[in-house]
């Protein structure tokens, strides 16, 4: 497998970013089963390791694939959604209701880009820039989801 093929595979989160409509949503959806299995097998520490690994690898892969495509932040790159969605779901455990809420929260934050999420989206460039806004959205979503879990679950 060539470096280009590996960059594409990782950046598009196993090609889910190639969906013609709403690739970020499909990338986030494709993250849910992987995170659930990790949470079931190893709890939040396993999900945290996964999110950290995806974040680090994602910077490299997103940067390389974006350069190959000659675009700043192509929509087909969804590894950033994978990292952010995993961070949001740290608080979910294996509760499927919390997965549904966490999915919605992360997508809302990622699309609307309030405060520091929007700042990172505008000011940070390259692979780190592609990843940063979603990682921040993931932390914020995770904090909100933890509050929801504490008060209602």
C-alpha positions in Angstrom: 0.0 0.0 0.0 1.5 3.4 -1.0 1.9 6.3 1.3 -0.8 8.1 -0.7 -3.3 5.3 -0.2 -2.5 5.2 3.5 -3.1 8.9 3.8 -6.4 8.6 2.0 -7.5 5.6 4.1 -6.7 7.3 7.4 -7.8 10.9 6.5 -11.2 9.7 5.2 -11.7 7.4 8.1 -11.8 4.3 6.0 -13.4 6.1 3.1 -16.5 7.4 5.0 -15.4 10.9 4.1 -16.0 10.1 0.4 -19.8 10.1 0.9 -21.1 12.8 -1.5 -23.4 14.5 1.1 -22.5 15.3 4.7 -19.1 13.5 4.9 -18.4 14.9 8.3 -21.6 13.4 9.6 -20.8 10.1 8.1 -17.3 10.2 9.6 -18.7 10.9 13.0 -21.3 8.1 12.6 -18.6 5.7 11.6 -16.7 6.5 14.8 -19.5 5.5 17.1 -19.2 1.7 16.9 -15.4 1.8 17.3 -15.7 4.0 20.4 -18.5 1.8 21.8 -16.4 -1.4 21.5 -13.4 0.3 23.0 -15.5 1.6 25.9 -17.0 -1.8 26.5 -13.6 -3.5 26.4 -11.5 -1.0 28.3 -13.7 1.8 29.6 -12.8 5.5 29.2 -9.0 4.9 29.3 -9.2 2.9 26.1 -11.3 5.6 24.5 -8.9 8.3 25.6 -5.9 6.4 24.1 -7.8 6.0 20.9 -8.7 9.7 20.7 -5.1 10.7 21.4 -3.7 8.3 18.8 -6.2 9.4 16.2 -5.5 13.0 17.0 -1.7 12.6 16.6 -1.9 10.4 13.5 -4.7 12.6 12.1 -2.5 15.7 12.1 0.1 13.8 9.9 -2.5 12.2 7.6 -4.7 15.2 7.2 -1.8 17.4 6.4 -0.4 15.0 3.8 -3.7 14.2 2.1 -4.8 17.9 2.0 -1.4 18.7 0.3 -2.0 15.9 -2.2 -5.4 17.3 -3.0 -4.0 20.9 -3.1 -6.8 22.1 -0.7 -6.6 23.7 2.7 -9.3 21.7 4.5 -11.1 19.3 2.1 -14.5 18.0 3.2 -13.5 14.4 2.5 -11.0 14.5 5.4 -13.0 13.3 8.4 -10.3 12.0 10.7 -10.8 15.2 12.6 -14.4 14.3 13.2 -13.3 10.9 14.4 -11.0 12.5 17.0 -13.5 15.0 18.2 -16.4 12.6 18.3 -14.3 10.1 20.4 -13.4 12.9 22.8 -17.0 13.9 23.2 -18.0 10.2 23.9 -15.4 9.8 26.7 -18.2 10.6 29.1 -20.8 8.2 27.5 -19.5 4.9 28.7 -21.6 2.4 26.8 -24.9 4.2 27.3 -26.6 4.3 23.9 -28.7 7.3 24.9 -25.6 9.2 25.7 -24.1 8.2 22.4 -27.1 9.7 20.6 -26.8 12.9 22.6 -23.0 13.0 22.3 -23.3 12.6 18.5 -25.8 15.5 18.3 -23.7 17.7 20.6 -20.5 17.1 18.7 -22.1 17.7 15.3 -23.8 20.9 16.5 -20.5 22.3 17.9 -18.5 21.2 14.8 -21.0 22.8 12.4 -21.7 26.0 14.3 -18.1 26.5 15.5 -18.8 28.8 18.5 -16.0 30.6 20.4 -12.6 28.9 20.5 -13.7 26.3 17.9 -14.3 29.0 15.3 -11.1 30.7 16.3 -9.1 27.5 15.8 -10.8 26.9 12.4 -9.8 30.4 11.2 -6.4 30.8 12.7 -4.6 27.4 12.7 -3.6 25.9 9.4 -2.2 22.7 7.9 -2.9 19.3 9.5 -3.0 20.8 13.0 -5.6 23.3 11.8 -7.7 20.6 10.2 -7.7 18.7 13.5 -7.7 21.5 16.1 -11.2 22.8 15.8 -12.7 19.3 16.1 -10.5 18.4 19.0 -11.7 21.6 20.8 -15.3 20.8 19.9 -14.7 17.3 21.2 -13.5 18.5 24.6 -16.4 21.0 24.9 -18.9 18.4 23.8 -17.4 15.9 26.3 -17.7 18.4 29.2 -21.3 19.1 28.3 -22.0 15.4 28.0 -20.4 14.7 31.4 -22.7 17.3 32.9 -25.7 15.6 31.3 -24.6 12.2 32.5 -24.0 13.5 36.0 -27.4 15.2 36.3 -29.7 13.0 34.3 -28.1 9.5 33.9 
